[in-house]
Amino acid sequence: MSLDMLTRKSLSLFSAVGGWRTVAEGVTSRVVFLVAYLSTGHVLTSALITVGGVVVLAAVRLFTDRKVWQPAIGVIVVGVSAMLAGNTGQAADFYLTTVFVQAGATALFLVSILVRRPMIGLVLGTLRGERLGWRRDRPRRRRYYLCTAVFLAKFAIATAALVPLYLAGTVIPLGIAATLLGGAPAAGVCLYLCWRILREEPRTAA
């Protein structure tokens, strides 16, 4: 399978989970909460404003895309974050879900490397329809390990930055770090690096 075909399949998968609109909504919710909190000083009010904004975005997606589960996931995730912050009265708790996701992903990607099943290889192997067939191709296997290590570094750095900020309760640095390291900007860098790593594959195979 060519890299072009793999890219199209990857984009189809990306589109299936909501594409850039889902990414934008995730970033927007973190920014809106931070701005609302700085403006009002009230955690519950900020949480409700954020939920309201995400519900509006979800409604727009529902009427334009005619898909239910994609906007529903965004509402649920933000709803959980807002509930945590609203119940405790601590603004930092809004970003607790981001902390958990980054920490969990760090453990998942690390274990996948340790058991010699790099996560990127599992995902792309599924997209290619070859399952674990890539393990017999040393150059490809090495690239999958490298791509998995790129994402592992991202998740580990995000976790290392977010946990101390969360424990210290410093809302502004935490909100900025959650948006940049736990969101689309850092993930976009990882995807670009992996694309650079994997695009050499057809020439190696040839």
N, C-alpha and C positions, 0 to 999 in steps of 0.2 A: 504494500500500500504506500502510495506516495505521500510526501509531507503535505501536499496540497489537499489530498483527500482527507488526511488526518485532521488538518486544520478545519476543513468544512464540517467534519463530524464533531470536532471540539466546539465549534461555534454553534452547532445545532444543540449540543448539550447545554452550552452556556445560555442559549436562547430559551431552552426548555425550563430552566430554573429562574427565568425572569430577565436575563440579560443586563444591560447597563441600567435599566430602570430600577431593578432590584438593588444594584450597587449604589445608585444615586440616592435611593430611599434610605439605605442603611447609613450613608454618610450624612444625609440631611437630618435624620432623627438625632444623631449625636450632636450636630452643630446647633440645631434648634433648641434642644434641651439646655445646652450650655449658654446660649444667648438669652433664653428665657429666664434662666436662673440668675444670670448676671443682671438682668433688667428688673426682675421682680424680687429676688431674694427669697422666694418661697419655693420649696421643693415640690409640694403637691401641685401648686399652680403650674409650675414649669412642666411637670410630668403630664398634666392634663392637656396643656398646650401642645406638647409633643405628640401625644396620642391623637389629639384632634387633627393635627397636621398630617400624620401618617394615614389616618382614616380617610381624609380628603383625597390624598394621593391614591389610596387603595380603591376608592370609589371611582376615580377617574380611570384607573386601569381596568376596573371591572366593566365599565361601560364601553371602553375603547377596545380592549383585547378580548372581552367576553370570557376571561379565565378567572376562576375563583381562588384556586389554591395558592397561586403566586402572591397576590396581594394579601391573602389571609395569613400567610407565613410572616410577612413583614409586620402586620398588625399584631400578631401573637408575640413575636419577639420583642417589639417595642412595648407591648402591653405588659409583658413580664418585667421588663426593665423599669417601666413606670411604677408598677406595683411594688417592686422591691424598694425603690426610692421613696414612694409615698408612704409605705408602711413604717419604714424606719425613720423617715424624716432626714435622711442623710443623702445629699446630692450625689456623693460618690457612688452610692449603691446603684444608680442608673447605669453605670458602666461595668457593674459586676458581671453581667452576662458576657461582655466582651472579654473580660479577664478570664473567665472560665473557658470560653471558646479557644482563646489563644493557648492557654495552659493545656487544655485537652488535646488540641491539635499538635502541640509540641510532643506530648507523650505518644500520640498515635504515630506520627511520622518517625519518631526515634525508634519505636518498637518495630515499625515496618522495615527499617534499615537493619536492626539487630537480628531479625528473623529472616533476613535476606529476601524480603518481599517489599521492595521500595514502593511507596504509595503511588508515585507517579507512574511506575511500571504497571501496577494493578489497574489504574484508571485508563491509561492509554492502551494497555493490552485488551481491556474490555471494549474500548472504542474500535480497535483494529479487528476485533473478533477472533483474536488468537489466544486469549486467556493468558497462560503462562509460557507460551511459546517463545517469547522474547528472551527468556532466561538462557536459551541455548545460543544466543547471539551475544558474544562478549562485548563488542563495541556498543551495541544498543543497551545492554544491561548496565554498562558503565555510565552511559548518559542518563539513564533513569535514576541511578543512584545519585548522580550529581544534581539532577533537577530536584529530587526529593530532599537532598541536603540543602539546596537553596531555600526551599520552603521551610525546612526545619530551622534554619538560621533565622528566617523571618519571624516564625512563631516564637522561638526561644528569646529573641531580642525583644519582641513585643511583651512577652510575659515578664521578662526581667525588668522592663521599664514600667509596666502597668502595676504589678503587684506592690512595689514600694509606694507608688503614688496613691494607690487605693488605700493601703494601710495608713498612710499619712493623712488621707482625706483632703488632699490638695486638688480641688475640683477643676480648676482651670488647666493646669498641666495634665491632669488625668484625661480631661475631655479632649485636649489637643492630641495627646499621645494615642488615645483610643481611636480617634478619627484618622490619624496618619499611619500609625503602626498596625492598628487592628482593623483598618478598613481598606478602601480601594487603592490609595496611593502606594502603600508597600506591596500589596498583592499585585498591582500592575507592574511594578519593577520586577517582581519574581517571575511573572508570566513572560515578560520581555526577555529576561535572562534565559529562561527555559527554551523560549523560541530560538534564541541564538544558539543554544547548545544542541537542540534537536534538528535544526535546519541543515546541519552537516551530514545527517544520517544517510540520505539517499546517495551522496557521493561516496561515503564509506562503504555502503552496501554494494555499490557498483564496482 
